[in-house]
């Protein structure tokens, strides 16, 4: 990195790590990730619920990401093996939308809808009552949380899932 003229970091933490590794701090500019708010304020969740036959009264959770990325695959495994049964005991009609390419179909369940990649993510997030981010590994900025926040949805995330994102009143941290 010291051989280039300019380095772009996406967070102060990333810059700190680069400086600690010996990169000249004067070369590093922080440009944080962001979300196009105009895109995410116009979602139509009714279209998605209709497409999948989900009634207005059915509680819906959503998780999205590149599903062949190991931390996201592990999140899907957690949803399927640890989260879904206790939630179904409380909400028998619950549906969980899991959006993203290369879904791990070995974690299929009647309450899980693997949508594959979607072009209108804002509609899918708008269809959800609660957005989840059960990540236990990985790095980088959790853009999914910024997208959930842009649609003004309540969020439940692990500490790891919320890493680098300011805590707001719309997000609950739950590690167990």
N, C-alpha and C positions, 0 to 999 in steps of 0.2 A: 504493500500500500504506500510505502514511502517513495516509490518510484513514479507515482502518478501525481498530477497537479492538484487534484481535488478528490476528496472522498465524501460520499454522501452516507450519513448514518440516519437511521429511522427513529432513534431515541437517544436520550442523554446516556442511558445505560450502555447502549452500543458504543457510543463515543468513548465513554469511560473505559470500556474493555479494550478498545483499539489503542487508546493512549497508554494503558497499562501494558499492552503488548509492544509498545515502542513506536507507534505511529505519531508523527508530529501533529499535535492538537490543532495547529493553525491551518492544517490542510482539511480538517473535518468540518463539514457543515451538516447540521441536523435538519432534515426535512421529514417531519412525521407523516405516517400513513393517514389517510382520510377516506371519507365516504362522500359520494355525491348525494347530498341531502335531497336534491330535486327528484332524483330517481326513486328514493326510498319513501318519500312521503305520499306517493300516489298508488300504493299497492292495493290490489283488489283480491282479498282473501276469499270472497264468496265464489269466485271462479274456480279456485283450487278445491274448495270444499265440494262444490258441485261436480267437478271432474272426478273426484275420488268417492263420491257418494257419502260424504261426511255431513251429518246434520249440524245445524247451528248450535245445538245443545251439547254436542259431543266435545269433550275437552281434547285439545290438540297441542302436542309439543313439537318442536322442530329442532333439528341439529343439521348443520350442513358443513361441507368441506370436501377436499379432495380425499376420497375415501380409501384410496390405496396408500396414502401417507400413513405410516405406522401409528402415530399418535391418534389420528382420526379413526383408524380401524380399531384401535384399543378402546376408544370412546364408544364406538358402536357395540363392541363386545360387552363393555360395562352396561350399556343400556339394555342389551338383551339378557345378560346373565344376572345382573344385580338390581337393576332399576325397574324393569317392566312389571315383574310380578307383584311387588309391594304396591305399585301405583294402580295396577289393575284391581287389586283387592279393594282399593278405595274408590276407583272410577272404572267400573267394568267395561265401559264403552270407549275408553281412551284410545286415541290413535297417535302414533309418533311418525311424523314425516322426517325422513332422512334423505337429504338431497346431496347429490354429488356424483361425480363419475367413479366408475369401478366399485360399486357397492359390494361389501362382503356378504354375499347371499347366504353363506353358512350361518349367519346370525338372523335369518328370517324368522318372523313370528307373525301370527294373524293381526296383531295390533300395530306392527311396523309396516310402513309404506316406504319402500325404496323408490324414489322418483327418478333416479339417474340425474344427469346434468339438466339444469333448467335455465332458460333464458331470462325469465321474469322472476328472479329470486324475491323481489319485493312482494309479489303476490303470495308466494309461499310463506314468507315470514308474516305477512298480514293475516294469513289463515290461522296462524297459531295463537294459542292463548298464552303460552309460556315458551320461551326460547331457552335451550339448555346448551351447556358447554362443558361436558364432563371429561376434560383433558387431564391426564396425569403425567404427560411427557411432551417434549417438543420445545420449540423456541419460536421467536418472531412475534410480531404483533398479531393479536387475535382480531383480524378484520371482521370475522363473523360477529363479534360482540359490538363493534362499531355499527355494523349493519342492523343488528337487533335494536340497538339504541336509537338509530335513525328512524326506525318504524315505531319507536316508543313502546316496545314490548317489555314485559317483566322478564328478567333473566335469572337463571340459577346456574352457577358455574362453580367449578373447583377453583382453588387458589391458583393452581397452575394454569387453568384455562383463562383466568382473568389477569394473568401476569402482564404488566405494562399498561393496563387500562385503568383509568381513574375510577374509583368506586363511586357509584351513584345510588340514589334511592331506589332505582329500578332494578338493582342487581343484588342477589343474595349469594353469599359464598357458602358452599356446603361441600366439605371434603369427605364426608362419610355418608 
